[in-house]
Amino acid sequence: MTDLAQMALDEAVAWIGTPYRHQGSMKGVGCDCLGLIRGVWRALYGCEPELAGPYSADWAEAGGHDRLMEAARRNCREKALDDALPGDILLFRWRAQHPAKHLGILCDSGRFIHAYEGHAVTISPLISQWRRRIAGVFAFPDFQR
């Protein structure tokens, strides 16, 4: 694991217990899954790579295009699932042919950190129901401050 990946993982762990808040991205105050990644990014780089803009809870179903995947490809380094390491970003899609709609940060080969509605930021086991929905794996880009 690189120093940057360790920093990302350490920061994500510090968010555990942050309440779920749609469109939130403040550690200890509230975040959603994208807000967790945005907050980790700010801790690593000092600012976000691009503005997320407002989004509704059903944005992926309503919009049709794969906004999360497109943003991840613009700003991160895509990896094969077999090459995933702790500190990498995981994107999930609920159904084939649908846009990715959830994100988390890999802790180890069997767990990941994420925020989801009704729960605080937590570590969840990467059981088969999650694993088979992984749509992409991305590393944070080389450290530049």
Stockholm file with secondary structure:
# STOCKHOLM 1.0

chainA/1-145         MTDLAQMALDEAVAWIGTPYRHQGSMKGVGCDCLGLIRGVWRALYGCEPELAGPYSADWAEAGGHDRLMEAARRNCREKALDDALPGDILLFRWRAQHPAKHLGILCDSGRFIHAYEGHAVTISPLISQWRRRIAGVFAFPDFQR
#=GR chainA/1-145 SS CCHHHHHHHHHHHHTTTCCBCTTCEETTTEECHHHHHHHHHHHHHSSCSSCCCCCCTTHHHHHCSCHHHHHHHHHSEEECGGGCCTTCEEEECSSTTSCCCEEEEEEETTEEEECCTTSCSEEEECCHHHHTTEEEEEECCCCCC
#=GC SS_cons         CCHHHHHHHHHHHHTTTCCBCTTCEETTTEECHHHHHHHHHHHHHSSCSSCCCCCCTTHHHHHCSCHHHHHHHHHSEEECGGGCCTTCEEEECSSTTSCCCEEEEEEETTEEEECCTTSCSEEEECCHHHHTTEEEEEECCCCCC
//
